[in-house]
Amino acid sequence: MTETASKVVLVTGASSGIGKAIANFLQSKNYIVFGTSRNPSGRDSAFPLVALDVTKPETIIAAVAEVIASAGKIDVLINNAGVGITGPIEETPDEEIKKAFDTNYFGPINVIKAVLPQMRKNNSGLIINVTSIAGYMGLPYRGIYSASKGALEITTEAFRMELKDSNIKMTNIAPGDFATNIAAGRYHAPVIAGSPYEKPYGNTLKIMNEHVDQGKDPNMMAKVIYSILQEKDPKIHYKVGEPLQKFSIALKRILPDKLYERLLLKHYKL
């Protein structure tokens, strides 16, 4: 058995979209892959799906225990489960903001906490947190999403340093827009008639949905993940997407704040 074939990979949020593409691709490369879904029963999947809801810590503990009981270990965790959210921050319900952070931030951290003891016991492991290029900047009507993904990026940087005396590696991978069903599944604050945000938010929502519809093939993410698995010492950050999306991060570093803000306003036709 090859080293690749003996490695066990857990991919959260693997019932569709980017997570499913990653899991299918890694399985084709002879990794032992387990995916997770909130409701795995009846799902069409080429790899085992384990019940896990990242907003419910008890399901995280149970899912990790189930995979370890079945495969003996978890070598790689791909923290992919996430949710989209759009809307004017002023008009977005508090409970929806909390749900987004529970899924995109607190959930992944709890999955990390659940796998770390076993990885430490094996003196090896790799954790890949799927964030977003949107997490590098505050985007209009995506502020909560940007904040939740940006928080995970920053937390990963701190986590890496805290794990420096172990043989456990951690990295971020930030995708841009990919052609998945995330737009259909995300929470949209309603466009309220008569609201000061009615026209600008409505127009921005259309632009965001067009970007997703025209996005890249999710298999691009899967191939980058696979290449990261081949590295002995992964980088801290990876970005995957359209060149302009990746370039926008570099521009933010070098341009004056107000100039960068004007570019975003122009991009979103605000």
C-alpha positions in Angstrom: 0.0 0.0 0.0 1.4 3.4 -0.9 1.7 6.3 1.5 -1.1 8.1 -0.3 -3.4 5.2 -0.1 -2.9 4.9 3.7 -3.8 8.5 4.4 -7.2 9.3 5.8 -8.8 12.6 4.8 -11.9 14.1 6.4 -13.7 16.8 4.3 -16.5 18.7 6.0 -19.4 20.0 3.9 -18.8 17.3 1.2 -22.3 16.6 0.0 -22.1 19.3 -2.8 -20.0 22.0 -4.4 -16.4 22.5 -3.6 -16.3 19.9 -0.8 -17.7 17.2 -3.0 -15.3 18.0 -5.8 -12.3 17.9 -3.3 -13.5 14.5 -1.8 -14.1 12.9 -5.2 -10.7 14.1 -6.6 -8.7 12.9 -3.6 -10.5 9.6 -3.7 -9.4 9.2 -7.3 -5.9 9.8 -6.1 -6.2 6.8 -3.7 -6.7 8.7 -0.5 -9.1 7.2 2.0 -11.8 9.9 2.1 -14.7 10.5 4.5 -17.1 13.4 3.8 -19.6 15.0 6.1 -23.1 16.3 5.6 -25.8 17.5 8.0 -28.1 15.0 6.4 -26.2 12.2 4.7 -29.0 9.7 4.3 -30.1 9.4 0.7 -27.2 11.4 -0.6 -25.6 10.1 -3.8 -21.9 9.8 -2.9 -18.9 7.8 -4.1 -17.3 8.1 -0.6 -18.6 7.5 2.9 -20.7 10.4 4.3 -20.8 10.9 8.0 -23.4 13.0 9.8 -22.0 16.3 11.1 -23.4 19.7 11.7 -20.6 22.2 12.5 -23.0 24.3 14.5 -23.6 21.3 16.9 -20.5 20.3 18.8 -21.9 17.0 19.8 -22.2 15.9 16.2 -18.6 17.0 15.6 -17.3 14.8 18.4 -19.4 11.8 17.2 -18.4 12.2 13.6 -14.7 12.4 14.4 -15.0 9.3 16.7 -16.8 7.4 13.9 -14.1 8.1 11.3 -11.3 7.1 13.7 -13.2 4.0 14.7 -13.6 3.1 11.0 -10.2 4.1 9.6 -8.0 4.2 12.8 -6.9 7.8 12.3 -7.4 11.2 10.6 -4.3 12.4 8.7 -5.9 15.4 7.0 -8.8 17.6 7.9 -10.2 19.9 5.2 -12.4 22.4 6.9 -14.7 23.2 4.0 -18.2 23.5 5.5 -19.5 27.1 5.2 -22.5 29.2 4.5 -23.0 32.4 2.4 -24.8 35.4 3.7 -25.6 38.7 2.0 -27.4 41.9 3.0 -27.0 45.4 4.5 -25.5 44.8 7.9 -28.0 47.2 9.4 -30.9 45.1 8.1 -29.5 41.7 8.7 -31.1 39.9 11.6 -28.8 39.2 14.6 -29.7 35.5 14.5 -28.6 35.2 10.9 -25.3 36.9 11.7 -24.7 34.5 14.6 -25.6 31.5 12.3 -23.0 32.6 9.8 -20.3 32.9 12.4 -21.3 29.5 14.0 -20.9 27.8 10.6 -17.9 29.7 9.1 -15.9 30.4 12.3 -16.8 28.6 15.5 -17.7 25.4 13.7 -14.4 24.9 12.0 -12.5 25.7 15.2 -14.5 23.0 17.0 -13.7 20.5 14.3 -10.0 21.4 14.7 -10.3 20.9 18.4 -11.9 17.5 17.9 -9.1 16.1 15.6 -6.1 17.6 17.3 -5.7 15.1 20.2 -5.6 12.2 17.7 -3.2 14.0 15.4 -1.0 14.9 18.4 -1.1 11.2 19.4 0.1 10.2 15.9 2.6 13.1 15.9 1.4 14.2 12.4 -1.4 15.8 10.7 -2.5 18.5 8.2 -5.4 20.9 8.6 -6.6 23.0 5.6 -9.1 25.7 6.4 -11.2 26.8 3.4 -11.8 30.5 3.7 -12.4 33.1 0.9 -10.8 35.8 -1.0 -13.7 37.9 0.3 -12.1 37.4 3.8 -9.3 39.7 2.8 -11.5 42.8 2.4 -14.8 44.3 3.6 -17.2 43.9 0.7 -20.4 45.8 0.4 -23.5 43.7 1.4 -21.1 40.8 2.1 -19.6 42.3 5.3 -20.7 39.5 7.6 -19.4 36.8 5.2 -16.1 38.6 4.8 -15.7 39.0 8.5 -16.4 35.4 9.3 -13.9 34.1 6.7 -11.3 36.8 7.6 -11.6 35.7 11.3 -10.7 32.1 10.3 -7.8 33.3 8.2 -6.3 35.2 11.2 -7.1 32.5 13.7 -5.2 30.0 11.5 -2.1 32.2 11.6 -2.2 32.1 15.4 -3.0 28.4 15.5 0.1 27.6 13.4 2.4 29.3 15.9 0.7 27.6 18.8 1.3 24.2 17.1 4.9 24.9 16.1 6.3 22.3 18.6 4.1 19.6 17.2 4.3 17.9 13.8 0.8 19.2 12.9 0.6 21.6 10.0 -2.1 24.1 9.3 -2.9 26.3 6.3 -5.6 28.5 4.7 -6.9 28.2 1.2 -9.0 31.1 0.0 -11.2 30.5 -3.1 -12.7 33.2 -5.2 -16.0 32.6 -7.1 -16.7 29.1 -8.2 -19.6 27.6 -10.1 -21.4 25.9 -7.2 -24.8 26.1 -5.5 -23.6 28.4 -2.7 -25.7 31.3 -4.0 -28.9 29.2 -3.7 -28.0 28.0 -0.2 -26.9 31.3 1.3 -29.0 33.6 3.4 -30.1 36.7 1.6 -31.5 39.5 3.7 -34.6 40.6 1.9 -34.5 43.7 -0.4 -37.0 45.9 1.4 -39.1 48.3 -0.6 -38.6 51.9 0.5 -35.3 51.0 2.3 -32.3 53.3 1.6 -30.5 50.0 0.6 -33.3 48.9 -1.8 -31.6 49.9 -5.1 -27.9 49.5 -4.3 -28.3 46.2 -2.5 -30.6 44.8 -5.1 -28.2 45.7 -7.9 -25.2 44.4 -5.9 -27.0 41.1 -5.3 -27.4 40.6 -9.1 -23.7 41.2 -9.7 -22.7 38.8 -6.9 -24.9 36.0 -8.3 -23.5 36.6 -11.8 -20.0 36.2 -10.5 -20.9 32.8 -8.9 -22.7 31.7 -12.1 -19.6 32.6 -14.2 -17.2 31.1 -11.6 -14.4 28.6 -12.1 -14.8 24.8 -12.0 -14.6 23.5 -8.4 -12.1 20.9 -9.6 -9.6 23.7 -9.7 -9.8 23.9 -5.9 -9.5 20.1 -5.7 -6.3 20.1 -7.7 -4.8 22.8 -5.6 -5.7 20.9 -2.4 -4.1 17.8 -3.8 -0.9 19.7 -4.6 -0.8 21.1 -1.0 -1.0 17.5 0.3 2.2 16.8 -1.6 4.1 19.6 0.1 6.3 18.9 3.2 5.8 22.4 4.6 2.7 24.1 3.3 2.6 27.9 3.0 0.4 29.9 5.4 -2.0 31.2 2.7 -3.1 30.0 -0.7 -5.5 31.8 -3.1 -7.4 30.2 -5.9 -9.6 32.0 -8.5 -9.6 34.5 -11.2 -6.4 36.5 -11.6 -8.2 39.7 -10.9 -9.7 38.4 -7.7 -6.3 37.3 -6.5 -4.7 40.6 -7.6 -7.3 42.5 -5.6 -5.6 41.3 -2.4 -2.3 42.6 -3.6 -3.9 45.9 -4.5 -5.3 46.3 -1.0 -1.9 46.0 0.4 -0.3 48.7 -1.8 -3.1 51.2 -2.5 -4.3 54.0 -0.2 -7.4 52.9 1.7 -9.8 55.4 0.1 -8.5 54.6 -3.4 -9.1 50.9 -2.9 -12.5 51.7 -1.5 -13.4 53.7 -4.6 -12.3 50.7 -6.8 -14.7 48.4 -4.9 -17.5 50.9 -5.2 -16.9 51.2 -9.0 -16.7 47.4 -9.3 -20.1 47.0 -7.6 -21.5 50.0 -9.4 -22.3 51.8 -6.2 
